[in-house]
Amino acid sequence: MAINHAPPAEIIHLQPLGAQIGSLKTHTLFKTDVMEAIRLVLPAGKQIAEHKAPGEITVQCLEGCVKFSVGETTHEMTAGDLLYLEAAQPHAVEALTDSSVLVTLILNKTH
């Protein structure tokens, strides 16, 4: 089955999921050769173990509260908070409440 991604120039609505958050899953919003945007849907208590992304990433909390760890540093992120990481920087995530997070990955640098 083909994955449905938004085409270029289409509006993607990222309003809070609210009461629907428990019935929805993580999904890729769009993917190109250079970047990918994913909406992570994380129920309270969900953990994503430490890992690395091959390129730079941004992480924006859309709703809820997540604990975002980078090395020895931990941040609590709530709606509206944004951070970015350099390529291959180890990080982990834990949802403290039902949460959704926008992750944008740079897949390939063009010169």
Buried (B, 14 or more C-beta within 10 A) or exposed (E): EEEEBEEEEEEEEBEEBEEEBEEEEEEBBBBEEEBBBBBBBBEBEBEBEEEEBEBBBBBBBBBBBBBBBBEEEEEEBBEEBEBEBEEEEEBBBBBBBBBBBBBBBBBEEEE
